[in-house]
Amino acid sequence: MILQVHIPTFPLNQFISALIYYDGFDPIHNMDRFLPDGNTEIIIDLTEKPQYIYDNETLEKIQICRHAWVSGVRTQPITIPSGKGSKMLIVAFKRGGGHPFYPFPMSELTDRVVGADLVFGRSFCELRERILYAPSVYCMFELVEKFLFQLGGDALHTDGTSKCVEYALANIVSQPSMKSFQELSNHIGYSQKHFIDLFKRQVGVAPKQYLKIMRFQKAILEIESNQQIHWHQIALESGFYDQAHFINDFKTFSGFTPSEYVKRKTDMLNYVPVS
């Protein structure tokens, strides 16, 4: 398998964690349950083979994706191909970092996968064509960086509103066990209603919903780092009120109970084989 990761230059690196290229991934299974992780991506498929999204229960095809698509913040899992035979370039945004590049609020992409041409127009189709004929992966990355820099424009220079949401995001991600937003609200200085609206526009979901996703992700990391699993301890350390709330939220975000997840999971964080 070929895997190359590129960190974009300033100012793109304020919003994008990495550009990722891979080719030749060959897992033994065919489908993955992709769990909510608070992230957004642009996926550029460098093959002509269609990709599908499947129903989580029946595994029947419910959406077809071709050439390039965007994925918003998810509040529920989706079932996707395992990546066998794929050749892709992915724009992985930092949490809350996708908003300067989109012509509408990020809340319009929540729990949705949409063709990149429908979002960015014909110019994205032309970008993909140039990538296909690029002489190297490095040149591919350069093409994507140039496109994103032009797309972001003046919005790459964050204003006070963006900084306010950025501050809240940093606290939610680093402290998913927080019990109250009161201290955050005091520092931010906006009314609760106005702040929630700002957060949804920039991130895709309300702060409390994003906090739940981060608590779920904290639990996932706790499971990965503990050889002996004590569910009560993981629930408390991840910020859940009790074990019942932990199990309920875990099943909402993954489709599995915590015990079922442990039996199915692999080393690929947030990807659970289902077929």
C-alpha positions in Angstrom: 0.0 0.0 0.0 1.1 3.5 -0.8 0.3 6.2 1.8 1.5 9.8 1.7 0.4 12.6 4.0 1.1 16.2 3.3 0.6 19.1 5.8 -0.4 22.2 3.9 1.4 25.6 4.2 0.1 28.7 6.0 -2.7 29.8 6.1 -4.3 26.5 5.0 -2.8 24.6 7.9 -5.0 26.6 10.3 -8.0 24.8 8.8 -6.7 21.6 7.3 -5.0 18.9 9.3 -3.6 17.0 6.2 -4.0 16.0 2.6 -3.9 12.2 2.4 -3.2 10.1 -0.6 -3.5 6.3 -0.6 -3.4 3.5 -3.2 -3.4 -0.3 -2.9 -5.2 -0.7 0.4 -6.4 -4.4 0.5 -8.5 -5.3 3.6 -10.0 -8.7 3.8 -13.5 -7.4 4.4 -15.8 -5.4 2.0 -17.7 -2.9 4.2 -17.0 -0.7 7.2 -19.3 1.1 9.7 -17.7 4.6 9.8 -18.4 6.1 13.2 -19.0 9.8 14.0 -15.7 11.5 14.8 -16.6 15.2 14.6 -14.6 15.6 11.3 -15.4 16.8 7.8 -13.7 15.8 4.6 -13.5 16.2 0.8 -12.8 12.9 -0.9 -11.4 12.7 -4.4 -11.7 9.3 -6.0 -9.0 8.8 -8.6 -10.6 5.7 -10.1 -13.7 5.5 -12.3 -15.3 2.8 -10.1 -18.5 4.1 -8.3 -18.5 4.0 -4.5 -21.6 3.4 -2.4 -23.2 4.2 0.9 -25.2 1.3 2.4 -28.1 1.1 4.7 -26.7 0.3 8.2 -29.1 -2.5 8.8 -29.9 -4.1 5.5 -26.5 -3.2 3.8 -28.5 -2.4 0.7 -27.1 0.4 -1.5 -28.8 3.8 -0.7 -26.4 6.3 -2.4 -23.9 6.3 -5.2 -20.8 8.5 -5.1 -18.6 9.2 -8.1 -15.3 11.1 -8.7 -15.4 13.5 -5.7 -17.7 14.2 -2.8 -17.9 16.1 0.5 -18.9 14.7 3.9 -20.2 16.8 6.7 -20.2 16.2 10.5 -22.0 13.0 11.3 -24.3 12.3 14.3 -24.8 8.7 13.3 -22.7 6.1 11.6 -22.7 5.3 7.9 -21.7 2.1 6.2 -19.2 2.5 3.3 -16.8 0.4 1.2 -13.8 -0.8 3.1 -11.4 0.9 0.6 -10.4 -2.3 -1.2 -8.9 -1.3 -4.6 -9.4 2.4 -3.9 -7.1 5.2 -5.0 -8.0 8.4 -3.3 -6.9 11.9 -2.2 -8.6 13.2 0.9 -8.8 16.7 2.3 -9.0 16.2 6.1 -10.2 19.4 7.8 -9.4 20.2 11.3 -12.5 20.0 13.6 -14.6 23.1 12.7 -12.1 24.0 10.0 -14.1 23.4 6.9 -16.4 26.5 7.0 -14.2 29.0 5.0 -14.3 26.8 1.9 -18.1 26.3 1.7 -20.6 28.7 0.2 -23.2 27.8 2.9 -23.4 27.1 6.6 -21.8 23.7 7.6 -25.2 22.7 9.2 -26.5 22.1 5.7 -24.0 19.3 5.3 -24.7 17.6 8.7 -25.2 13.8 8.2 -24.9 14.3 4.4 -22.5 13.2 1.6 -22.8 15.4 -1.4 -21.1 15.5 -4.8 -18.3 18.0 -4.8 -19.4 19.4 -8.1 -22.8 20.3 -6.6 -21.0 22.3 -3.9 -18.1 23.8 -5.7 -19.2 23.7 -9.3 -17.4 22.8 -12.5 -14.1 24.0 -11.2 -13.8 21.0 -8.9 -14.3 18.6 -11.9 -11.5 20.4 -13.6 -9.3 20.1 -10.5 -9.8 16.4 -10.5 -8.9 16.1 -14.1 -5.6 18.0 -13.5 -4.9 15.7 -10.5 -5.4 12.6 -12.7 -2.7 13.8 -15.0 -0.3 15.1 -12.4 3.2 13.6 -12.7 3.6 12.9 -9.0 1.7 12.8 -5.7 3.5 15.9 -4.6 2.2 17.7 -7.7 -1.3 16.5 -6.8 -1.0 18.0 -3.3 0.2 21.3 -4.9 -2.8 21.4 -7.1 -5.2 20.8 -4.2 -3.5 23.4 -2.1 -3.7 26.1 -4.8 -7.4 25.3 -5.4 -8.2 25.5 -1.7 -6.3 28.7 -1.2 -8.3 30.4 -4.0 -11.5 28.9 -2.7 -11.0 30.1 0.8 -10.0 33.6 -0.2 -10.4 36.3 2.5 -12.3 33.9 4.7 -9.0 32.2 5.6 -8.3 35.2 7.8 -10.5 34.5 10.8 -12.5 37.1 12.5 -13.7 37.4 16.1 -16.7 35.1 15.5 -14.5 32.3 14.2 -12.1 32.7 17.1 -15.0 32.4 19.5 -16.2 29.1 18.0 -12.5 28.0 17.8 -12.1 28.6 21.5 -15.2 26.6 22.4 -14.2 23.8 20.1 -10.8 23.5 21.6 -12.3 23.3 25.1 -14.9 20.7 24.0 -12.3 18.5 22.3 -9.8 18.7 25.2 -12.4 18.4 28.0 -15.2 16.2 26.8 -16.0 15.3 30.4 -17.1 18.9 31.1 -20.5 19.0 32.8 -21.5 22.6 31.9 -21.1 25.2 29.3 -21.5 28.0 31.8 -17.8 28.8 32.1 -17.4 28.7 28.3 -20.4 31.1 27.9 -18.8 33.5 30.4 -15.6 33.7 28.4 -17.3 33.9 25.0 -19.5 36.9 25.8 -22.4 36.0 23.4 -25.9 35.1 24.4 -26.5 31.4 24.4 -28.9 31.5 21.5 -26.5 33.6 19.3 -23.5 31.4 20.2 -25.4 28.1 19.4 -26.3 29.6 16.0 -22.7 30.6 15.3 -21.4 27.2 16.3 -23.9 25.3 14.1 -23.1 27.5 11.1 -19.3 26.9 11.5 -19.2 23.4 12.8 -22.4 21.8 11.7 -24.2 20.8 14.9 -25.0 22.5 18.2 -22.3 22.6 21.0 -24.1 20.0 23.2 -24.4 17.6 20.2 -20.7 18.0 19.4 -19.8 17.4 23.1 -21.7 14.1 22.9 -19.7 13.1 19.8 -16.4 14.0 21.6 -17.4 12.0 24.7 -18.1 9.1 22.4 -14.6 9.6 20.8 -13.0 9.8 24.3 -14.6 6.4 25.1 -13.3 4.9 21.9 -9.7 6.1 22.8 -10.1 4.8 26.3 -11.1 1.4 24.9 -8.1 1.4 22.6 -5.6 2.3 25.4 -6.8 -0.1 28.1 -6.0 -3.8 27.9 -8.4 -4.5 30.7 -11.7 -2.8 30.1 -13.8 -1.5 33.0 -17.0 0.0 31.5 -18.0 2.0 34.6 -14.6 3.7 34.7 -14.6 4.4 31.0 -18.1 5.9 31.2 -17.1 8.3 34.0 -13.8 9.3 32.5 -15.4 10.0 29.2 -17.9 12.4 30.8 -21.1 10.3 30.8 -23.5 10.7 33.7 -23.7 7.0 34.3 -23.2 3.7 32.5 -26.8 3.6 31.2 -26.3 6.9 29.4 -22.9 5.7 28.1 -24.4 2.5 26.6 -27.3 4.4 25.1 -25.1 7.1 23.4 -22.5 4.5 22.3 -25.1 2.5 20.5 -26.6 5.7 18.9 -23.2 6.7 17.5 -21.9 3.2 16.5 -24.9 0.9 16.1 -23.3 -1.5 18.5 -23.2 -1.9 22.3 -19.7 -1.3 23.8 -19.2 -5.1 24.1 -20.2 -5.7 20.5 -17.9 -3.0 19.4 -14.9 -4.5 21.2 -15.5 -7.9 19.5 -15.7 -6.4 16.0 -13.2 -3.5 16.0 -9.8 -3.6 14.3 -6.7 -1.3 14.5 -8.4 1.2 12.2 -9.9 3.7 14.6 -13.6 4.5 13.8 -13.9 1.9 11.1 -15.7 -1.3 12.1 -16.0 -4.2 9.7 -19.5 -5.3 9.0 -19.2 -7.5 5.9 
